[in-house]
Amino acid sequence: MRQTSTARAEHGKRVGLGSIFRMLAAAGIALSPSAARAIDIAPGDYAVLPAGTSLGALYFQYTSADSLHVIGPGDVPASELKTAVGILRGLHFTEVGGVPVALHLILPFGGFPEARIGGVEQPTAEGFGDVTTGFTIYPINTGTGEFATTVGLSAFVTMPTGHHDLGSISIGSGAWTATPQVGLIQGLGHGFFFDGAADVAFRRDSDEAGNLTVSQDPSFQLQAYLRYQVSQATSVSFGYSGTFGGESFVNDRATGLQTRSDQLRLFANTFVTPTVQIQGMIGTDIHAEGGFKQDLVAQIRLLTVF
């Protein structure tokens, strides 16, 4: 029988740094780029479009981190992780019983220009990441007025289709993950909107070679943005994304890694044609525990409506 999270955490405190690194080398977990794992939103993503409308998006994201924290031992010197990730995303709107529904398909890809822990170069598994599918229903959608409210209920399933190698920092997770999410857009008047989302990711335990079982506690994410609609085509937004929980274990032994971070983000987007939008985002972690602290997150999104 698996230990409780508390018991496992207490046991993990007695695991030395060398043992933690040996487990990480064996399992290759928890250090994948966040873009390949999280169900991030951008301001306006929960807007409802007419049935029959489809969206196609291509994201380019670069992250840089030169600080690694491991629970227990603390900061690991001479550690660095840089990621260069793309994401293909498709979205189609329809209706079921008069209720708007959106269908999602997400495919990340990319690699790691730098991956170093304790001064030692780490092997990497690059290429295509895990495919995510899902849907959103909109039980509340009061229209497009100045104080309109939209609430969406989403369910995502991430399949272990990505490149995942033992002993490597991998773009694929090697495990199934289910992520329910609730999203909100609330008009505040005078061109201001609140965009928010909350979700929890449940990762299924995975059996690896060498009689290793990799497990992770549920990981929670909160996102909140204040958006100002400069014009019908252009908006700017500022906000926060926080992740909580997600402590990782190998054979019920704590690895010292989790998904705890606080990140500030700034967005700007505009439609360059009636059907093509370009969006930029820049962010930075102000706090991170049990993982890499991202000094820079830079992202460009190209979106087309058809």
N, C-alpha and C positions, 0 to 999 in steps of 0.2 A: 504494500500500500504506500502511495506517495505521502511524503510528509506535508504538513501544512506549510503555508508561506512563511509564517513566523518561525517555525522550527527549522525550515530550510535556511532562512536568513541567518539565524543564530549559528547554525552549523557552518554557513558560508564565512562567517567572521573568522573562523579558525583556519580557513584555507589561505595559504601563503601566496605571495605574488607569483612565484614560480609555478605553483600548481594551477593558478588561474590562467596563466599564459599557455600552459600545456593543454588545458581544457579548450581554450580558444583556438589553439592550433589544431586540435583534433576535430573541433566542431565547426569552426569558421562562422560564428553567429554574431548577431547583434551590432555589427559595425557597417551594415549595408547603408547606402545613401537613403536619406529620409524620403527623397522624391520617389524612390522605388517602392516604398512601403506605406507611407501615410496617405489617408484620404483627405488631402488638402483641398480647401476651397479658396477661390478668389472672390473679392467683393462683386456681387451681382450674379454669382453662379447659380443661386437658387431662384432666379427669375423664371417665370413660366412663359413659354413661347407657344404659338398656335400649333394645334395638332397637324402633323405632317411635316413640321420643320425639323431639319437636321443641322447639327453643328459638327465641324471637324476642327481639331486643334492640334498644334504641334508646339511643344514646350522644349526650350533649351535651358538647362540649369547647371550652374557651376557653384560648387561649395569649397571652402577652404577652412581647415581646422588645424591648429598646431598645439592643442592642449587636450590631453586624454586623462580623464579621471576614472579611477576604479574604486568602488566602494570598499573600504577597509584600508588597503595600502595607500590610497590617495592619488595624487598626480603622478603620472608616469612621464619622466623627462624624455626629450628627443623623440616625441611622437607627432606624427603628421598624417592627415588624411585629406586628399583633394579628390573631388568627384566631378565628372563631366557626364551629365545624364540628359537624355532626351525622352520625351513622353509623347506617344500618339494617343489621342483621345477622341472618341466618337460619341455623339449624343443624339438621340432621336426622340421627338415628342409625339405622343399619341393620346388617346382618351380611352378610359374603361368606365362604362356606365356614367358618362358625363364628367368624370373626374380626370384631370390632367395626369399623365404618367410620362416619365422620361426613362429611357433605356440607355445604359452606359457600357462602354468598352474602353479599357485602358491598357496600354502596353508600354512599359518603360524599356529603355536600352541605354547602354553606355559603359563607362569604365572608371578607372582610378589612376589619374596621372601620378599621384604620390600616395603611398601607403607604407607607413613606418611606425613601429611600436618599439619604444625603448632603444631607438637608434638602429633597429634591425628592419631591413626591408621585408615586407610581407608579400606572399604570393596572392594573386588576385584572380577572380573568375569574372570575366567581363562578357559583354554581349547583350542578349535579350534578358529582360527581367521577368517577373511573374505577371501573368495576365490577370486583370481584375474585371469582373462583370458585375452589373448591378442594376437597380431600378430605383426610381423616386416617385412617390405619389404625393399629391398636393391636396390635403384635406381642407386647407384654408388658403384662399386666394381671392382677396377682395378687390382686385383690379389694379389700375395704374394711377390711382389718385395720390395726392400729396401725402396722405397718411395711411396708404394701403398697407395691408399685412399679407405676407406669404409665408406659409409653413410647409416644409417638405419633409417627408419621412423616407429615408433611404436604407437600402440593404445592399451590401457589397460582399462578394466572395472573391478572394484572391487565391489563385491556383498555383501550385509549385512547378511552374513551367520554365522558370528562368534558370540561367547558368548558376549552378551551386556546386562547389567543390569542397571536399573536406580539407581542412588546413588552409583555406583561402578566405580572404575578405571577398564576399560574393555579392553580385547584384541580385541573385535569386535567394529566396529565403529557405527553400527546401521544405516548406510546410504549408498546409492549408490555413487560411485566416478568414474569419467572418467578421464584418464590421458594420453594425447598424449605426446610422447617423441621423440626427435631426438638424434641419437648417431653418433659418429665419431671415426674412427681409422685412424691416419695419420702416415705413416712411416717417420722417421726423419733421417735415416741413422745411420750406425755404431751401430746397435742393439737397437736404441732408438725409441720409439713410443709415440705418444700423444693419450690418450683415453679421450673422453669427452662426456657429455650428458646434455641435458636441457629438462625439462618437466614442465607441469603445471597440477595441480590436481583440478578438479571441483567437489566439494562435493554437492550432492543434499540435500536440507533442509529435515529434518526429524521431524515428529510429535511424541512427547513423551506423556506419561501419565501425567495427571494434566494440560492439555491444554498448554503444552510447545512446542515451535518450536525451534529446534536447527539448526543453520545455520553457515556457515563458508565461508569467502572470499576465492578466489582461492589461492592456495599455489604453489609457484614456487621452483624448485630445480635446482641447477647447480652443475655438478661434472666434475672435471678435474684432470687427472693423467699423470705423466711422468713415462713411463715404460721402463726398461732396460731388454732386453732379454739376460740373462747370457748364455744360451744355448738353443737348440731347445726345451728342456723339462722344463726349469726353468727360471723364471723371478722375478724381484722385482720392486715395484712401490711405488711412494709417491704422494699424492695429497690432494685435497680439495673437500668437499661437503658443499654447503650452501643452506639453505632453507629460503624463504622469504614470507611474507604475511600470509595468513591463519588465520586471526583474527576471533575468535569465538564469537557467540552471542546466547543468549537465549531470545526468544520473543523480538528480536531486541535490547537487552541490552548487552553491551560488558561484557564479562566474565573476561577480563584482560589477556587472553591466546591467543597465536598465534603460528606460526611455524618458528620463526626467530632464526637461529643458524648458526654458522660457525664451521666446524669440519675438523681437519687434520687427514689423514689416511695413514697407511703404510701397504703394501701388500707384501706377498711372496708366490709363489706357484711352485710346481713341479709335473711332472708326475712320479709316483712311478712305474707304468707299462705303456705300450703303450696306455691303455684305462682308467686308473684311476689316477686322479689328487687330490692332497691335497693342500688347500690354507689356509693361516692364515692372519688375519687382526687385527690391533690394532689402535684405534683412540681415540681422545679426543676433546671435544668442547673447543674452545678458546673464544667463545662468545655465549651468549644465552639471549633472551628477551622473556618474556611472556610464560615461561615454565621451565621445569627442564633443568639444565646444566649438561650434561653427562661428568663426570670426566674420565670414562673409558668405552670404547666399545671394546670388544674382540670377535672375530668371527673365527670359523673354518668351512671350506666348503669341503665336500667330493663330487667329481664329477666323473661320469662314462660315457663313450662314448659307444654306442651300435647301 
